[in-house]
Amino acid sequence: MNRRSKLGLSGLAVLSGALLSSPSTAYGQVWLQDRTLAEGRGIRAGNFELHPGIGAEFGYDSNVFYSPVNPVSALRLRVTPSLMVSTLGQQRSTNSDSTPTALPTVNFRGGVALTYHEWIATSDPDRVSALRNLGTQASVRFDFFPQRTWQFSLYDEFTRTIQPGPEANAALSTSIAPPTFNRNYNRAGVDIAYAPGRGTFEFRFGYALNVNIFDSSDFSRYDYMTHEVNARLRYRFLPKTALVWEAQVRPTSYLSPETSVTGLFSSTPIGGRVGLLGLITEKVQVMALVGYQATFFERGDNADTIVGQAELRWIINAASNLRGGFHRDVQPSFFGNFAVRNRGYLAYQQSFNGRVLLSLDGSVGYFEYGYVANRDGTRSTSGSGFDPTSGRFSTVRVEGTAFLEYRPSDVFGINISARGGTNISEARLGLMNGLDGRPGQPVSWTRLESFLGVRLNW
């Protein structure tokens, strides 16, 4: 088997645990994901608000390459300047010198954040230092005729995710620079909404084009494009409680499937859910959704199953809340076509006098993957740890995040964060021997990250 194939199969093992999520949920700065932290008081410039900011974090990564054994660790530095721009918010509009006499015709929001990633090796410095790169988050959104009967939105979101790839196979020289899972993901779309009266009834219809491109030619076979059509119906029968229905179809195709040693097939997954969202008491919020999802891959394995989500949120007081729930859905996978995810989660957030913020969350998920297929759609016999009847395999994924920030002022924060995850499975992919002599490369890995950071967001 050539070097490209070895890296491909090894990469598949890591992809199962590291890249199943969309880029928006990939590991990154906790504070940048929270709009209340990323945007401070703002600077008014005519009819716009500017929110400049910069943050820096220094920390430790226990498993840079998601290795199942003998992981390579490194110190890490991340520096992130950012700028968010929007039309005036409601508070500034109300307090401005000229009181608005009518609703705005258009609301605008956009921004960009650049993150410089540096790895400082505690071992194997040549390979680790080669990972340094620049990540990006950028978005722009126009909402036309807000709060009207007919509403129209245009948006574009771009994310460049910097993520190390797998270690080279043991048979290869460690001097070879490792491939990376660095990828460029763009989502552009349009939404149309019909909300007569005071919004008791609302219907939304949207289309989005999603494109994912990897930097490395070793993983360009996984480049894909998705056309997403979605619809959502909401009927509010109480001030803060509504019945909802949503449906989605997502035709997906790989751009270079012929270069893969395993099957990569086009699909037209469909799904829908119906349920209840809102407050059942002043302090308890509920989400209860149930539906159906099917994948319709042109070859290989397919999923056809009940999906849903149940969540309870307890608003303890104005400074704290606790939420927990269970989520079952079907996610696309770069091998096995799909993964049925069953995930339980719990999250707690507490603010102390507006100066200290504590955020904790954790989850345990059970993933069942479809069988790995050959390029003609037949079941592959490469690897081990698969169900002898169906050819499918499973993983258990445990993840958690802790974030603590002290804010001497409303624009400056000092924070510490820790993230951990582990992927546990008996499955192994490929025919080559692992480090213990057993066939196939392990899917399992464990990774811990911790950072001390500062941020300034105006």
C-alpha positions, 0 to 999 in steps of 0.5 A, a space after each residue: 500500500 502506498 504512502 497516500 493510502 496509508 495516510 488516508 486510512 489513518 486519517 479516516 480513523 481520526 476523522 471519525 472522532 475529530 471532524 464529524 462536527 461542523 467547523 462551527 463546533 470545532 475546538 477554539 476559543 471559548 470566549 469567541 463563540 459567545 457573542 456577549 463576550 466577543 462584543 463589548 460596549 462598542 463604538 458608534 460610527 454613524 448608524 453602525 456599531 464597531 466592536 474591535 477586540 483582541 485575545 491571546 491564549 497560552 496553553 498545553 495540548 496533550 495529543 497534537 496528532 490524535 494518536 491512540 498510543 505514544 501521543 505527542 504533546 506541545 505548548 500552544 499559543 493562539 492570538 486572535 484580533 477581531 472586528 464585529 460591525 453591525 447596525 445600531 442595536 435597539 438600546 443605542 437606537 432608542 438612546 440616540 439623539 434622533 428617535 427613529 420614527 419607523 422600523 429599519 429597512 435592513 439590519 446588518 451584522 458582520 465580522 472577522 476574526 483571525 487566529 494565529 496558531 503556534 505549536 511549541 514542541 516538547 518533543 519532535 520539534 520539526 514536525 510540530 512547528 510545521 503546523 503553525 498557521 492562520 485560522 479565520 472566522 468571517 461572516 456577513 448577514 443582511 436582514 431586510 424588512 425586520 419585524 414585518 409580515 414578509 422578511 428576507 435575509 442574505 448571509 455568508 459564513 466562512 470558517 478556516 479551521 486549523 487542525 493537526 492531522 494524524 501521525 504518519 504510519 509507524 513504517 514511515 520516517 518521522 521526518 515527514 511533515 504530517 498532513 493536516 486537517 486544515 479546511 475551508 468551509 463556506 456557507 452561503 444562503 438565503 431565508 424568506 419568512 412570512 410572519 403576519 400580525 404580531 408573529 403568532 404564526 411564522 413560516 420560514 423557507 431557506 436555501 444554503 450552499 455549503 462547500 468544504 475544501 481541505 488544504 492537504 492533497 492527502 485529504 482532498 478526496 473528502 472535499 464536498 458540496 451540499 445544497 441545503 433546502 429547509 423549511 420551518 413552521 412556528 405557531 406561538 400559542 403562549 407568549 413564550 411557548 410555541 409548536 414547531 415543525 421543521 424539515 430539511 433535504 441536503 443533497 451532498 456530493 464529493 468533489 473527487 470520490 474516484 481518488 479514495 480507496 474507500 467508497 465516497 457516495 453522493 446522497 440526498 438525506 431528508 429529515 423532519 421534526 415536530 414538537 414544543 419549544 418554550 417556557 412551561 413555568 417562569 423558570 423552566 424551559 423545555 424543548 421536545 422534538 421528535 421526527 424521522 431521518 433517512 440518508 439515501 446514499 447511492 451505494 453503501 450503507 444507509 440509515 433510516 431512523 427516528 430522531 429527536 431532542 429533549 432538553 430541560 433548562 432551569 433558569 435558577 436566577 438572573 445569574 445562573 442556569 442549568 440545562 440538560 438533555 438528550 439528542 439523537 440524529 444522523 450525521 454524515 461521515 467520511 467513511 461508513 457513509 453516516 453515524 447515528 449519534 445518541 448524545 446526552 449532555 449537561 451544562 451549567 453557567 453562573 455569573 458572580 456579581 457580573 465580574 466572574 463567569 463560570 461555564 461548565 459543560 459535558 457530554 457522553 455520546 454513542 455513535 453507530 457508524 455504517 459499514 465501510 464500503 469499497 468503491 463499488 458499494 460492497 462491504 469492505 473487509 479491511 480492519 477489525 472490530 466490526 459487527 459480524 452481521 451488519 459490518 457496522 461499528 460503534 464508538 463512545 465519545 466523552 467530551 467536556 469543557 470548563 471556562 472561568 473568566 474574571 472581568 476587572 472591567 466590562 471590556 477586559 477579561 482574564 480567563 482559564 479554560 480546559 477541554 477534554 475528549 476521548 473516543 473509545 472503540 474496538 474498531 480498527 481501519 485498514 489492513 496494515 498492522 498497528 503498533 501492537 501488531 494487530 491489523 488496522 489503525 485504532 479509531 480511539 484517542 484521548 486529548 486534553 487542552 488547557 489555556 490561560 488567556 486574556 481578551 480585550 473586547 470593546 
